Amino acid sequence: MGLTPNQIAELIKLRALGWSQKEIAEALGTSQQVIAYQLKKLKLASLKDGVDDVFQKALMPFLVGAGMGMMAFAFLQEMNKSSRKGGKK
């Protein structure tokens, strides 16, 4: 079983925080073997392509999702402001 892009981003974050493979596997609902395999793939890719490229590719879906969430929140805030202004007339 592979991991989704969001799960890989979460794996990187948790590993950077010092979580063990076992703890990450439990948090992501997968096996420790899957986590070990994904970490190995990330390490090999970073040796081949460079750490920055691998992190950017791995975290991009997470960052795009977060950015879209922030844009949606800002849009809803503006809509809420507009509807309050309209009701005060």
Secondary structure, DSSP 8 states (H G I E B T S, - for coil): ----HHHHHHHHHHHHTT--HHHHHHHHTS-HHHHHHHHHHHHHHHHHH-HHHHHHHHHHHHHHHHHHHHHHHHHHHHHHHHHHHHHT-
